Amino acid sequence: MEKIVQPLYEDNHLLIVNKPAGYLVQGDSTGDKTLLDYCKEYIAEKYNKPGAVFLHPVHRLDRPVSGVLVFARTSKALERMNKIFASRKVQKTYWAVVKKRPSQNKGKLVSWLKKDGLKNTVTAYAEPVEGSQKAETNFRVMGKLNNHYLIELEPLTGRPHQLRVHMAEFGCPIRGDLKYGFPKPNPDKSINLHARRLYFEHPVKKEPLIIMAGLPNDQFWEQFLTLDDVKVKDKYINNMFS
């Protein structure tokens, strides 16, 4: 069984983990134990903290999605990280695996997304409609392996289900994503969407951080490592964590 709490970076201000697919970040109507619960237990045990542990997610990943997830360990760090995300001073890179060949090798997907809270689904529109929000995602095709394509996605906005809806709208639903048009589920109910890298300035230390999350422990996922072509600049190498 895959380890639930997989720390990538931690200090007095932040806990950054590699989220396994299948876990809720925070509670919902299912009442299932959340990754937040597991991380609080991890902090309490590691640092021998009595009483309630302060820990709050800075952003979200959908339940079937894996990858980099940031928690704030103090209210000051939470406030500052919220500002960093709100002002878009964070660079997010996701990997997605699709079956259908994209019509372009790179570009930008732009649409207006509207969420149906009752159905927990999001619909994309070409023009603004009431209650919609503009969503933008850069994409590029990294390569093809075994009749699947690896797509690098860079969301420029942070809308619910944004990447899943954008890839479906593009005609390339993410592997395993039944909700948005892929015909067959993955055996573990995950989808092949992984938050691969996160780049931002530490909210207190003011140092650049590059966080990279290893792929899920799965042979299908791991084959795509051969397509990774990102090189980290020497000046940032000491600030990279994975």
PyMOL commands that set and color helices and strands:
alter all, ss='L'
color gray80, all
select helices_A, chain A and resi 35-46+75-86+162-169+178-180+219-227+234-239
alter helices_A, ss='H'
color red, helices_A
select strands_A, chain A and resi 7-10+14-19+56-57+66-72+90-98+106-116+121-125+133-145+148-155+193-201+208-212+240-241
alter strands_A, ss='S'
color yellow, strands_A
deselect
rebuild
show_as cartoon
